[in-house]
Amino acid sequence: MAKINHLFFCVFCFLHWSCAQSTFQLGAEQTDVYFPLLKDKSVAVVGNQSSLIASTHLVDSLLNSEIEVVKVFSPEHGFRGTADAGAYIESGVDERTGLPIVSLYGSNKKPKANQLEGVDVLVFDIQDVGARFYTYISTLHYVMEAAAENSIPVLVLDRPNPNGHYVDGPVLDTAYRSFVGMHPIPIVHGMTIGEYAQMINGEKWLKDGLHCELTVVSMTSYNRNIPYDLPVKPSPNLPNAQAVNLYPSLCLFEGTNISVGRGTELPFQHYGAPFLTSDYSFIPRSGPGAKSPKHEGKKCFGKDLSKHPKLNQLDLSFLIDTYMECQNKDEFFNPFFDKLAGNNVLRNQINDGKSEEEIRQSWAAELEGFMKMRNTYLLYPFF
């Protein structure tokens, strides 16, 4: 009888998942909800290659529906999403539409008042991956802040967080605030971009406690247990679901002398360095989305994670094990590490030989506090 009940339960879960998948709608797909809000308005879109309605770009969909799009703002990696991480992005003109593109990366991270002249509403539609140091949420902050300063409403078209099934990591110490970590949240925040926008407003994180006039077009028939494979790469070095899942754990290596595979066919799916010992190796090469990658042209020995089981928590074992193997530990970390970690504590804990469990316990109380705060802003249930 127990086996039969378990079978019925599994069938029920499968049918529920299948039904949810068939009726699940992104915020961007609900054009009947937000197109009327844009009618007879001058619209600026904050977007990139992930801003799609099915296979059509949001900008093209708006223009095809005779909605006046006057400008596009683009985040890190550019409007078409091909630039390297940290690369300087120039403003320009979109060849397909002739629209002016304003880069929100480099020295111009926040829209200026003159760049917002003539704009009645800002539409934000960018696919996030749920990690504090993924800079699209920092762009969201600055867009909301500029909009609040200039009395322009913001419309966020919500999308799933592919790492929304867990929350983990140390909460940012605001003394380490930077573009890769602006708010006191853990490394993995477990929120959609729409929920996160509500938190920015609700926690008064905008300058001088400003409040942005915000509308979130939420998803329909969505819950946090629905798996979601991104239809396009959210950035050049996250080509698939495996890389997206490993990204929160492996990105900490960007603050070390270890390569995460930029310039290879498996970025964020393996790691290594010339001075490590392993039967597995790869050679980073310069190419699209990976100009002058770390250890370029050198054979790196390390670990292949392309078949690694899905992570449901931040995995520090990769970092700790590699640090322990490294002979010259004084050269392992670079100054960027503390910005990624959001404190100097994690680096010191690893230096001091703390175990992963000891490190995890050290952030447990702050993580619990964040989870309570987060509950106020959640739009979607766990099923």
C-alpha positions in Angstrom: 0.0 0.0 0.0 2.8 2.4 0.9 4.4 1.8 -2.6 1.1 2.5 -4.3 0.6 5.7 -2.4 4.1 6.8 -3.3 3.4 6.0 -6.9 0.2 8.1 -6.9 2.2 10.9 -5.2 4.9 10.8 -7.9 2.3 10.8 -10.7 0.5 13.8 -9.0 3.8 15.7 -8.8 4.6 15.0 -12.5 1.1 16.0 -13.7 1.3 19.2 -11.6 4.8 20.0 -13.0 3.6 19.3 -16.6 0.5 21.5 -16.1 2.6 24.3 -14.6 5.0 24.1 -17.5 2.3 24.3 -20.1 0.5 27.3 -18.5 3.6 29.1 -17.1 4.0 32.6 -18.5 6.8 35.1 -18.2 6.1 38.7 -17.3 7.2 39.7 -20.8 4.7 37.3 -22.4 1.7 39.0 -20.7 1.4 41.8 -23.3 -2.3 42.3 -22.5 -1.3 43.4 -19.0 1.4 45.9 -19.7 1.1 47.0 -23.4 -1.9 49.2 -22.4 0.3 50.9 -19.7 2.7 51.9 -22.5 0.3 53.2 -25.0 0.9 56.8 -26.0 4.0 56.9 -23.8 7.7 57.4 -24.7 9.3 54.2 -23.6 12.9 53.4 -22.8 13.9 49.7 -22.5 16.6 48.4 -20.1 17.4 45.1 -21.7 19.8 42.7 -23.5 19.8 39.6 -25.6 17.6 37.8 -22.9 14.7 40.3 -23.3 12.6 38.1 -25.4 8.9 37.3 -26.0 9.2 33.8 -27.4 11.9 34.3 -30.1 11.2 38.0 -30.7 13.1 40.7 -28.9 11.0 42.9 -26.6 12.1 46.0 -28.4 10.9 44.6 -31.7 7.6 43.5 -30.2 6.9 46.9 -28.8 7.7 48.6 -32.1 5.6 46.1 -34.0 2.7 47.0 -31.7 3.2 50.7 -32.4 4.5 51.5 -29.0 7.0 54.4 -29.1 10.4 53.1 -28.0 12.8 56.1 -27.8 15.9 54.6 -26.3 17.6 51.4 -25.1 19.8 51.1 -22.0 22.1 48.1 -21.9 23.9 46.4 -19.0 27.3 44.7 -18.6 28.0 42.6 -21.8 26.1 45.0 -24.0 22.7 45.0 -25.6 23.4 41.9 -27.7 25.3 40.3 -24.8 28.6 39.5 -26.5 31.1 41.6 -24.5 33.6 40.2 -21.9 32.9 40.5 -18.2 34.3 43.8 -17.1 34.9 45.0 -20.7 34.2 48.7 -21.5 30.9 49.0 -23.3 30.4 51.9 -25.7 27.1 53.6 -26.3 25.9 53.7 -29.9 23.0 52.8 -32.2 21.2 49.5 -32.6 21.8 48.4 -36.2 18.4 46.6 -36.4 16.2 49.4 -35.2 18.2 52.5 -35.4 17.5 53.2 -31.7 20.1 55.0 -29.6 21.8 52.6 -27.1 23.1 54.0 -23.8 25.6 51.7 -22.0 25.0 51.3 -18.2 28.5 49.8 -17.6 31.9 51.4 -17.0 31.8 55.0 -15.9 28.1 55.4 -16.7 26.4 52.8 -14.4 23.4 55.0 -13.6 21.2 56.8 -16.2 21.9 60.5 -16.2 19.1 63.1 -16.1 19.8 64.2 -19.6 19.7 60.6 -20.8 16.2 60.3 -19.4 14.8 63.4 -21.0 11.6 62.7 -22.9 11.2 59.3 -21.3 7.8 58.6 -19.8 8.4 55.1 -18.5 11.3 52.6 -18.1 10.8 48.9 -18.9 13.3 46.6 -17.3 13.5 43.1 -18.7 16.8 41.2 -18.1 17.3 37.6 -17.2 19.1 37.3 -13.8 20.8 34.1 -12.4 20.3 34.8 -8.6 23.9 35.6 -7.5 24.8 38.8 -5.6 27.8 39.5 -7.8 25.9 39.1 -11.1 25.8 42.7 -12.0 22.3 42.9 -13.5 20.8 43.5 -10.1 23.2 46.4 -9.5 22.0 47.9 -12.8 18.5 47.4 -11.6 19.3 49.4 -8.5 20.8 52.3 -10.4 17.9 52.4 -12.9 15.4 52.5 -10.1 17.4 55.2 -8.3 17.6 57.4 -11.5 13.9 56.9 -12.2 13.0 57.9 -8.6 15.1 61.1 -8.9 13.4 62.0 -12.2 9.9 60.9 -11.3 9.8 58.2 -14.0 7.9 54.9 -13.3 9.6 51.6 -13.7 8.0 48.5 -15.1 9.8 45.2 -14.3 8.9 42.2 -16.5 9.6 39.2 -14.2 11.5 36.1 -15.1 12.4 33.0 -13.1 15.6 32.7 -11.1 17.3 29.5 -12.3 19.1 29.4 -8.9 15.9 30.3 -7.0 15.6 26.9 -5.3 18.0 27.9 -2.5 19.5 30.8 -0.4 23.1 30.6 0.8 26.3 32.3 1.6 27.6 35.2 3.8 25.5 38.3 3.9 27.4 41.3 2.4 29.2 43.6 4.9 28.4 47.0 3.5 32.0 48.1 4.1 32.7 46.0 1.0 29.9 47.5 -1.1 30.8 47.6 -4.8 29.1 47.0 -8.2 29.5 43.2 -7.6 27.7 43.6 -4.3 25.6 46.6 -3.4 23.1 45.3 -0.8 23.3 43.3 2.5 22.1 40.0 1.0 23.8 36.6 0.8 25.7 35.4 -2.3 22.7 33.4 -3.4 19.5 35.4 -2.7 16.8 33.1 -4.1 14.6 35.9 -5.5 13.4 36.8 -9.0 14.3 40.1 -10.5 10.8 41.4 -9.7 10.9 40.3 -6.1 14.4 41.8 -5.8 13.1 45.2 -7.2 10.4 45.2 -4.5 13.1 44.5 -1.8 15.2 47.5 -3.1 12.2 49.7 -2.7 10.9 48.2 0.6 14.2 48.3 2.4 14.9 51.9 1.3 18.2 51.0 -0.3 18.0 53.7 -2.9 20.0 56.9 -2.2 18.5 59.1 0.5 15.7 56.5 1.0 14.1 57.4 -2.4 11.1 55.4 -3.5 10.7 54.3 -7.1 7.3 54.1 -8.6 7.5 50.4 -9.4 5.2 48.0 -11.2 6.2 44.3 -11.4 4.5 42.3 -14.1 4.6 38.9 -12.3 4.6 35.5 -13.9 1.5 33.3 -14.0 1.3 29.7 -12.8 4.9 29.8 -11.6 6.3 28.3 -8.4 9.9 28.0 -7.3 10.1 24.2 -7.9 9.5 24.5 -11.6 12.8 23.9 -13.4 13.6 26.5 -16.0 16.4 26.3 -18.6 17.2 29.7 -20.0 16.4 30.0 -23.7 19.5 32.1 -24.4 22.8 32.7 -22.6 22.3 35.4 -20.0 26.0 36.3 -20.5 28.8 35.0 -22.8 30.4 32.6 -20.2 27.2 31.0 -18.9 26.2 28.9 -21.9 24.0 26.3 -20.3 22.1 25.2 -17.2 25.2 23.5 -15.7 27.3 26.7 -15.8 24.4 28.7 -14.4 24.0 26.3 -11.5 27.8 26.2 -10.7 28.3 30.0 -11.2 27.6 31.1 -7.6 30.2 28.6 -6.2 32.8 29.0 -8.9 32.7 32.7 -9.4 34.7 33.1 -6.1 37.6 31.7 -8.1 37.6 35.0 -10.0 39.2 36.5 -6.9 42.1 34.0 -7.0 44.8 32.8 -9.4 42.6 29.9 -10.6 40.9 29.8 -14.0 37.2 29.0 -14.2 37.5 28.1 -17.8 36.9 31.4 -19.6 38.3 30.9 -23.1 37.4 27.2 -23.2 34.3 25.3 -24.3 33.3 24.8 -20.7 33.3 28.1 -18.9 32.2 27.8 -15.3 32.0 24.1 -15.7 35.6 23.3 -14.7 38.5 25.0 -13.0 42.3 24.8 -12.9 45.7 26.4 -13.0 49.2 25.5 -14.3 50.5 24.8 -10.8 47.9 22.3 -9.8 48.2 18.5 -10.2 45.5 16.5 -11.9 44.8 14.0 -14.7 42.3 16.6 -16.1 43.5 19.7 -18.1 42.4 22.5 -20.4 44.1 25.4 -22.1 42.3 28.8 -22.1 42.4 30.6 -25.5 41.4 34.2 -26.3 38.1 34.4 -28.2 34.6 36.0 -28.3 33.5 36.7 -24.8 36.9 35.8 -23.3 39.5 38.3 -24.4 42.9 37.6 -22.7 41.5 34.9 -20.2 43.4 34.0 -17.1 46.3 31.6 -17.8 45.9 32.2 -21.6 47.7 29.6 -23.7 48.9 27.6 -20.6 47.8 24.1 -19.7 45.7 24.2 -16.6 45.3 21.2 -14.4 42.1 20.9 -12.3 38.7 19.4 -12.1 35.9 18.8 -14.6 32.4 19.7 -13.2 30.5 19.4 -16.5 28.6 16.3 -15.2 28.5 17.4 -11.5 25.2 16.8 -9.8 23.0 19.9 -9.4 23.9 22.1 -6.5 21.3 23.0 -3.9 23.7 25.0 -1.8 26.9 27.0 -2.2 29.8 24.6 -2.5 33.0 25.8 -0.9 34.8 22.5 -1.2 36.2 23.5 -4.7 37.7 26.7 -3.2 39.0 25.1 0.0 40.5 22.0 -1.6 42.3 24.1 -4.3 43.7 26.5 -1.7 45.0 23.6 0.3 46.7 22.1 -2.8 48.3 25.5 -3.8 51.9 25.6 -2.7 52.3 29.4 -2.8 49.3 30.4 -0.7 50.3 34.0 -0.4 49.5 34.4 -4.1 46.2 32.5 -4.1 43.9 35.4 -3.4 43.7 38.8 -5.1 42.0 42.0 -3.8 38.8 41.2 -5.8 38.1 38.2 -3.7 36.8 40.2 -0.7 34.4 42.1 -3.0 33.0 38.9 -4.3 32.7 37.3 -0.8 31.2 40.5 0.5 33.6 40.6 3.5 37.2 39.7 4.5 36.1 37.0 6.8 35.8 34.2 4.3 39.3 34.7 3.0 40.7 34.7 6.6 38.6 31.6 7.4 40.1 29.7 4.5 43.6 31.0 5.4 43.1 29.7 9.0 42.1 26.2 7.8 38.4 26.4 8.8 36.3 23.5 7.5 33.4 24.1 5.2 30.9 23.3 8.0 32.6 25.8 10.4 32.4 28.5 7.7 28.8 27.7 7.0 27.9 28.0 10.7 29.5 31.4 10.9 26.9 32.9 8.5 23.9 31.0 9.7 22.4 33.7 11.9 22.6 36.4 9.3 21.3 34.1 6.7 18.2 33.4 8.9 17.7 37.1 9.3 17.8 37.7 5.6 15.3 34.8 5.0 12.8 36.5 7.3 13.2 39.9 5.5 12.9 38.2 2.1 9.6 36.6 3.0 7.9 40.1 2.8 8.8 40.4 -0.9 8.2 36.9 -2.3 5.6 36.7 -5.2 5.7 33.0 -5.9 5.1 29.9 -3.6 7.0 26.7 -3.1 4.8 23.9 -4.2 
